[in-house]
Amino acid sequence: GINIGPWRVRNLTTWNRSSGQSGKWESSYIRAERGLNGIKSRLTLGEDYTPSDIFDSVPFRGAMMSSDESMVPYNLREFAPVVRGIARTQARIEVRQNGYLIQSQTVAPGAFAL
């Protein structure tokens, strides 16, 4: 691949040849991509494959804008505060956010941290 300013151009091409046949070049993808730091995203143009975090990856031709967690400072990724307190007796601690229960845990008497 080559880099041109903020753009990275990548290509995957292979040479395939079966016995008794002439060989040929086959391109799997060619794409140009760049980071968009202001919105913590990545823009990809050309031929590529979708991310395969949950579902199977599928090829596409066009443009894709995706979040890029690597642009978020490490200390802000998946932030989850620690809830601390002291229970006088065995107690159920419920943590709610915007009215929704997000954590519920029974704790023993004394100091606790969730």
C-alpha positions in Angstrom: 0.0 0.0 0.0 0.9 3.7 -0.2 0.1 6.7 2.0 -0.9 10.0 0.4 -1.4 12.7 3.0 -4.0 11.4 5.5 -5.1 8.7 3.1 -3.9 5.1 3.2 -4.4 3.2 -0.1 -4.4 -0.6 0.3 -4.8 -3.4 -2.3 -4.8 -7.2 -2.0 -4.1 -8.9 -5.3 -3.0 -12.5 -5.8 -1.6 -14.5 -8.7 -3.6 -17.8 -9.2 -2.6 -20.6 -11.5 -4.1 -24.1 -11.7 -2.2 -27.0 -13.3 -2.5 -27.0 -17.0 -3.9 -23.4 -17.2 -2.5 -20.0 -17.5 -2.3 -17.9 -14.4 -4.2 -14.7 -13.7 -4.2 -11.9 -11.3 -7.2 -11.6 -8.9 -7.9 -8.6 -6.8 -9.6 -9.2 -3.5 -10.0 -5.5 -2.7 -8.6 -2.0 -3.3 -9.5 0.7 -0.8 -8.6 4.2 0.4 -9.1 5.0 4.0 -8.5 7.8 6.4 -9.2 8.6 10.0 -11.6 11.5 10.9 -10.3 12.4 14.3 -12.9 15.1 14.9 -15.7 12.6 15.0 -13.5 9.6 16.0 -14.4 7.7 12.9 -12.8 6.1 9.8 -13.9 6.6 6.2 -13.3 3.8 3.8 -13.8 4.2 0.0 -13.5 1.4 -2.6 -13.8 -2.3 -2.2 -13.5 -3.9 1.2 -15.3 -6.1 3.7 -17.6 -5.1 6.6 -16.4 -5.7 10.1 -17.2 -9.2 11.5 -17.6 -8.5 15.2 -21.1 -10.1 15.4 -22.2 -11.2 11.9 -20.3 -12.6 9.0 -18.3 -10.2 7.0 -19.7 -9.3 3.6 -17.9 -7.6 0.7 -19.0 -4.1 -0.4 -18.1 -1.6 -3.0 -18.7 2.1 -2.1 -18.2 4.1 1.1 -18.3 3.1 4.7 -18.1 5.3 7.8 -17.3 3.5 11.0 -16.5 4.4 14.6 -12.9 3.9 15.5 -12.5 3.2 19.3 -8.7 3.5 18.9 -9.1 7.2 18.5 -10.7 7.5 22.0 -8.3 8.0 24.8 -7.7 4.7 26.7 -9.0 6.1 30.0 -12.4 7.0 28.4 -13.1 3.6 26.7 -15.9 1.6 28.2 -16.0 3.8 31.3 -17.8 2.2 34.3 -17.7 4.1 37.6 -17.2 2.2 40.9 -20.1 2.6 43.4 -18.8 2.4 47.0 -20.6 2.6 50.3 -21.1 1.0 53.7 -24.1 -1.2 54.4 -25.2 -1.5 58.1 -27.0 -4.8 57.4 -27.2 -7.2 54.5 -28.6 -5.1 51.7 -29.6 -5.1 48.0 -27.8 -2.3 46.1 -29.5 -1.1 42.9 -27.8 1.1 40.4 -30.0 2.9 38.0 -29.3 5.1 35.0 -32.1 7.3 33.5 -34.6 5.2 35.5 -33.3 1.9 34.2 -31.9 -0.8 36.5 -28.4 -1.5 35.2 -27.0 -3.4 38.2 -28.5 -5.1 41.3 -26.4 -6.9 43.9 -26.8 -8.1 47.5 -23.9 -7.1 49.7 -22.9 -8.2 53.2 -22.7 -5.7 56.1 -19.7 -3.4 55.9 -17.9 -1.6 53.1 -18.7 -2.6 49.5 -17.6 -1.6 46.0 -19.5 -2.5 42.9 
